[in-house]
Amino acid sequence: MPLSGWYPDPGGRPGHYRYWDGQSWAETTSTSPGGPPGPDRGAQSRSPRRGRARWGIVLAAVAAVLVLVVVGALVVRDAGRQTADGGPAPSVTSGGADASPNAEPTPDEPSAVDPTPVPSETASAAPSPSGPPCPVGNPFSRQDYERDDRVHGGGLSFPRQPGWQDPGPQASAFTWAYDLGETDIQLDQTRFASYAVGAVSVADGFEDPRTAAELMLRCTVASALYSNVSGTTTLVDEETTVDGYRAWTLRTEVRAYDARTSYQGDTVQIVVVDLDSPEALAFFWGSAPIGSDAFTARLDQAVEQLQVG
């Protein structure tokens, strides 16, 4: 067994020595060994217990710093949310045929209204163009239909019109619709007679047949179908049915000035049908030049021959 005395630190620390008393090693080391280790010599070394205590302090400090960092990150994140939150995101809408993204209706858009019918032949100024923008659909998103003697769209159909173009150039103006079937005939440089069937999305604000008919009229007046609209006159505004399904019919004179045509505007008939779909309503849209008995009678016939399927 080695004699008592100072020996190089068996722990391997360069320049440090530990005292061997003949049976066990001292708890402390020294860089200037002399006599047996005393209380003062412990000041030159670091005992394992004291080292552990200091490491505990260090770990506690690190933990405190991490807590501060996490709290700071949460504060910054919450502040960012309060600044960036602009309200609910627009939802995804679905049309009668194919789904298409679209914003939810704003509070200013038409909703449920007084069910009392508007008196016939009520004249009014043209709907204000400063209202909410019309919903954006996809009229050329189409279902597959059998090619027959009828124009189909949105679950409705009417007879094809001999000599009319199907679809015609007016089809692109129905920007709020889906699954559009349209046919038209050009009467002069700027005026057409046109019939269309299709679907409108409930999520776009077309919530029920009457609301949808009114919103479609406003979108019609604001669309590329007409320019310089001077006013409208309501001829029919009432609840109806199509093949036993609940519907709303809105017939309106839309007066529009255009120096390139002798027509004063159109009689526009909108029929919106509830086919029991939670996502969409079906519609018919037709126009005839104001003052043309022949085209007015033809429009009436197309409405009478409107059917589901």
Secondary structure, 3 states (H helix, E strand, C coil): CCCCEEEECCCCCCCCEEEECCCCEEEEEECCCCCCCCCHHHHHCCCHHHHHHHHHHHHHHHHHHHHHHHHHHHHHHHHHHHHHCCCCCCCEEECCCCEEECCCCCCCCCCCCCCCCCCCCEEEECCCCCCCCCCCCECCCCCCCCCCCEEEECCEEEECCCCCECCCHHHHHCCCCEEEEEEEEECCCCCEEEEEEEEEEHHHCCCCHHHHHHHHHHHHHHCCCCCCEEEEEEEEEEEEEECCEEEEEEEEEEEECCCCCCCCEEEEEEEEECCCCCCEEEEEEEEEECCCHHHHHHHHHHHHCCEEC
